[in-house]
Amino acid sequence: MRYQNCIFDLYGTLVDIHTDEASPRLWEFMAGLYQRGGADYRPEELRDAYSRLVGELEGEAPGGRDAHEAHPEIRIERVFQGLYQDKGVDAGQEAVIRTGLEFRRRSTQYLRLYGGAEELLRGLRAQGSGVWLLSNAQAVFTRWELERLGLDGLFDGVYLSSDYGCKKPDPRFFHALLDGEGIDPRNAVMVGNDGRCDIQGARAVGLDTVYIRSNLSPEEPLPPADYVLRAMDLRQVGELLGLRR
């Protein structure tokens, strides 16, 4: 079926990623980085302070299955800034962003596109479909990763949950895109790898859905999507979306 607008999840749908925020080497490096910035932390102290600040910012927000998406409902920059402030250091925004990016680089074990991702996005746009990104993600991390992967110019718009204070499956996040861009959900489709966040959330706002079971999908029964792929195959996704070869 040909859709006027195709909405994609990112991690687990177009991008394969694995991060390890528990690595002792990560916290040794980050402690050294903070020390050079005037904030004297031991690695274990920094790790615990990071966890505390994340918890404080998340408050009563539900946690769940977003480990690779790095606390998408908060702005993670506030955590890195707070870690400086706790040691009496007034770090500027540039230093905070740089600290956050170093954290992401050092905690990421691999970052790569699934086969056919770039071709899929380019092909849909060439045929005149709107191509949008709707991701539970941290803007400070994800915008850099999109550029690194060569995806930064392939979307008509990028919607990241940390910019909106809510995340899929919250209808408010879907409507930020649909209402903001004037998209009729009857002529649009959501492609994702998470039955609750992507499929349940999209169906609740009237979108057709394509579910892909990937290596990053949560352990769950196959969801009631309009189309279900039991394994990663972006070429087949293109066929379902009416992409001509």
C-alpha positions as CSV (number, residue, x, y, z in Angstrom):
1,M,0.0,0.0,0.0
2,R,1.3,3.5,-0.8
3,Y,1.1,5.9,2.1
4,Q,1.4,9.7,2.0
5,N,3.4,9.7,5.2
6,C,5.6,7.0,6.7
7,I,6.7,7.4,10.4
8,F,9.6,5.4,11.7
9,D,11.0,4.5,15.1
10,L,14.8,4.6,15.2
11,Y,16.5,2.3,17.6
12,G,15.7,-1.3,16.8
13,T,13.9,-0.4,13.6
14,L,16.4,1.5,11.5
15,V,19.5,1.5,13.8
16,D,21.1,-1.3,15.8
17,I,22.8,-0.1,18.9
18,H,24.2,-1.6,22.1
19,T,25.2,0.5,25.1
20,D,26.7,-0.4,28.5
21,E,26.3,2.3,31.1
22,A,27.5,-0.1,33.9
23,S,31.1,-0.5,32.6
24,P,33.7,0.5,35.2
25,R,35.9,1.8,32.4
26,L,33.2,4.2,31.4
27,W,33.0,5.7,34.9
28,E,36.8,5.9,35.2
29,F,36.9,7.9,32.0
30,M,34.0,10.1,33.0
31,A,35.5,10.8,36.4
32,G,38.7,11.9,34.7
33,L,36.7,14.1,32.4
34,Y,34.8,15.8,35.3
35,Q,38.1,16.2,37.2
36,R,39.6,18.1,34.3
37,G,36.5,20.3,34.3
38,G,37.0,21.1,38.0
39,A,34.5,18.6,39.4
40,D,36.4,16.1,41.6
41,Y,34.7,12.7,41.5
42,R,35.7,9.2,42.2
43,P,34.3,6.8,39.5
44,E,31.9,5.0,41.9
45,E,30.8,8.4,43.4
46,L,30.1,9.7,39.9
47,R,28.1,6.7,38.9
48,D,26.0,6.9,42.0
49,A,25.4,10.6,41.6
50,Y,24.4,10.1,38.0
51,S,21.8,7.5,39.0
52,R,20.5,9.7,41.7
53,L,20.0,12.7,39.4
54,V,18.4,10.6,36.8
55,G,16.0,9.3,39.4
56,E,15.2,12.7,40.7
57,L,14.4,14.0,37.2
58,E,12.3,11.0,36.3
59,G,10.3,11.4,39.5
60,E,7.3,9.2,39.3
61,A,7.5,8.7,35.5
62,P,7.2,5.0,34.6
63,G,10.5,3.2,33.8
64,G,10.4,0.1,31.6
65,R,12.1,-1.2,28.6
66,D,14.0,1.8,27.3
67,A,17.6,0.9,28.4
68,H,19.1,1.6,24.9
69,E,17.1,4.8,24.7
70,A,18.6,6.5,27.7
71,H,15.8,7.9,29.8
72,P,13.8,9.4,26.9
73,E,11.3,11.4,29.0
74,I,13.9,13.7,30.5
75,R,16.6,16.0,29.1
76,I,19.8,14.2,30.0
77,E,21.8,17.4,29.7
78,R,20.3,18.5,33.0
79,V,22.0,15.4,34.6
80,F,25.4,16.2,33.3
81,Q,25.0,19.8,34.3
82,G,23.8,18.9,37.7
83,L,26.9,16.7,38.2
84,Y,29.1,19.8,37.7
85,Q,26.9,21.9,39.9
86,D,27.0,19.4,42.8
87,K,30.8,20.1,42.9
88,G,30.4,23.9,42.7
89,V,31.3,24.1,39.0
90,D,29.2,26.4,36.7
91,A,29.8,24.6,33.4
92,G,28.6,26.3,30.3
93,Q,26.2,24.7,27.8
94,E,29.0,23.8,25.4
95,A,30.9,21.9,28.1
96,V,27.7,20.1,29.2
97,I,26.9,19.0,25.7
98,R,30.5,17.8,25.1
99,T,30.3,15.8,28.4
100,G,27.1,14.2,27.3
101,L,28.5,13.2,23.9
102,E,31.6,11.7,25.5
103,F,29.4,9.7,27.8
104,R,27.4,8.4,24.8
105,R,30.5,7.6,22.8
106,R,32.2,5.8,25.6
107,S,29.1,3.8,26.6
108,T,28.2,2.7,23.1
109,Q,29.7,-0.7,22.1
110,Y,28.3,-0.5,18.6
111,L,26.1,1.7,16.4
112,R,25.1,0.7,12.9
113,L,22.3,0.8,10.4
114,Y,20.2,-2.3,9.6
115,G,20.7,-3.4,6.0
116,G,18.7,-1.4,3.6
117,A,17.8,1.5,6.0
118,E,19.2,4.3,3.9
119,E,17.9,2.9,0.7
120,L,14.4,2.6,2.2
121,L,14.2,6.2,3.4
122,R,15.7,7.6,0.2
123,G,13.3,5.5,-2.0
124,L,10.2,6.6,-0.1
125,R,11.1,10.2,-0.3
126,A,11.9,9.9,-4.0
127,Q,8.4,8.5,-4.6
128,G,6.9,11.5,-2.8
129,S,6.1,10.0,0.6
130,G,6.7,12.1,3.7
131,V,9.3,10.4,5.9
132,W,9.3,11.2,9.6
133,L,11.2,10.1,12.7
134,L,9.3,9.6,16.0
135,S,11.7,8.1,18.6
136,N,12.0,7.7,22.3
137,A,15.4,9.2,22.5
138,Q,17.7,11.9,23.8
139,A,18.2,14.7,21.3
140,V,21.7,15.4,22.5
141,F,22.7,11.8,21.7
142,T,20.5,11.1,18.7
143,R,21.1,14.1,16.5
144,W,24.8,13.4,16.6
145,E,24.1,9.7,15.9
146,L,21.9,10.5,12.9
147,E,24.7,12.6,11.5
148,R,27.3,9.9,12.1
149,L,25.1,7.4,10.4
150,G,24.3,9.6,7.4
151,L,20.6,9.8,8.2
152,D,20.4,13.5,9.3
153,G,19.1,14.7,5.9
154,L,16.7,11.8,5.1
155,F,13.7,12.8,7.2
156,D,11.2,15.5,6.6
157,G,11.1,16.0,10.4
158,V,12.7,14.5,13.5
159,Y,10.6,14.2,16.7
160,L,12.6,13.1,19.8
161,S,10.9,12.4,23.1
162,S,13.3,14.3,25.2
163,D,12.2,17.5,23.4
164,Y,8.6,16.9,24.4
165,G,8.7,15.5,27.9
166,C,6.7,12.4,27.0
167,K,7.4,9.3,25.0
168,K,5.6,6.6,23.0
169,P,3.0,5.2,23.5
170,D,1.7,8.5,25.0
171,P,-0.8,9.9,22.4
172,R,0.6,13.4,23.1
173,F,3.9,12.5,21.5
174,F,2.2,11.1,18.4
175,H,0.0,14.1,18.1
176,A,3.0,16.4,18.4
177,L,4.0,15.0,15.0
178,L,0.5,14.5,13.5
179,D,-0.9,17.9,14.5
180,G,2.3,19.8,14.1
181,E,2.8,18.6,10.5
182,G,-0.9,18.4,9.5
183,I,-0.7,14.6,8.9
184,D,-4.0,12.7,8.4
185,P,-3.5,9.4,10.2
186,R,-5.8,7.7,7.8
187,N,-3.1,8.1,5.1
188,A,-0.1,7.4,7.3
189,V,1.7,4.4,8.8
190,M,4.0,3.8,11.8
191,V,6.9,1.4,11.5
192,G,8.5,0.1,14.7
193,N,9.9,-2.8,16.6
194,D,8.0,-2.4,20.0
195,G,4.5,-3.7,20.3
196,R,3.6,-1.4,23.1
197,C,5.4,1.8,22.3
198,D,5.2,1.7,18.5
199,I,2.2,-0.4,17.6
200,Q,-0.2,0.1,20.5
201,G,0.5,3.8,20.6
202,A,0.1,4.2,16.8
203,R,-3.1,2.3,16.7
204,A,-4.6,4.4,19.4
205,V,-4.2,7.5,17.2
206,G,-5.5,5.9,14.1
207,L,-2.3,5.0,12.3
208,D,-1.7,1.8,10.3
209,T,1.2,-0.1,11.6
210,V,4.1,-2.3,10.6
211,Y,5.8,-4.3,13.3
212,I,9.3,-5.7,12.9
213,R,10.7,-8.1,15.4
214,S,14.3,-7.2,15.7
215,N,17.2,-8.0,18.1
216,L,16.2,-5.0,20.1
217,S,12.5,-5.8,20.4
218,P,11.2,-6.5,23.9
219,E,10.2,-10.1,24.8
220,E,6.5,-10.0,24.0
221,P,3.8,-11.7,21.9
222,L,3.4,-10.6,18.4
223,P,1.3,-7.5,18.5
224,P,-1.9,-6.9,16.4
225,A,-0.2,-4.7,13.8
226,D,-1.5,-4.4,10.2
227,Y,1.7,-6.0,9.0
228,V,4.0,-8.3,11.1
229,L,7.5,-9.2,10.2
230,R,9.0,-11.9,12.4
231,A,12.6,-10.9,11.6
232,M,14.4,-7.8,10.5
233,D,13.9,-7.2,6.7
234,L,13.7,-3.6,5.6
235,R,13.5,-4.6,2.0
236,Q,10.2,-6.3,2.8
237,V,9.1,-3.2,4.7
238,G,9.7,-1.2,1.5
239,E,7.5,-3.6,-0.4
240,L,4.7,-3.3,2.2
241,L,4.9,0.5,1.9
242,G,4.7,0.4,-1.9
243,L,8.3,1.2,-2.6
244,R,9.1,0.5,-6.3
245,R,12.4,-1.2,-7.1
